[in-house]
Every structure is written in C-alpha cells, then in structure tokens.
C-alpha cells in the first residue's frame, strides 16, 4: 500500500498492527524513505510505503 503522508502511513500502520504482528517496523530502509510490514490480526500481510513526491 502506498501512502501519501507521514501521518497516513503512521495511522494505517498503527491500526493494522493493533492485535497483529510487526514484521518490519516503520523506518528508513535502503529501498524506501519510510516502509513498514505488518501482519494484521486476521493473518493478512501488509507492506506500507511512503510515496515522497
């Protein structure tokens, strides 16, 4: 999922990780300025990326 703002990625990551499991915490990685990977409480895996335009 591509997010447009810091606030959006923080909000979505927080909601998805509530009751779930963080696979990669939100942060800067060589491939992205801000990225996070989480498995929600239903077992669905989500990768979130901040799109800096």
Buried (B, 14 or more C-beta within 10 A) or exposed (E): EEBEEEEBBBEBBEEBBEEBEEEEEBEEEEEBEBBBBBBBEEEEEBEBBBEEE
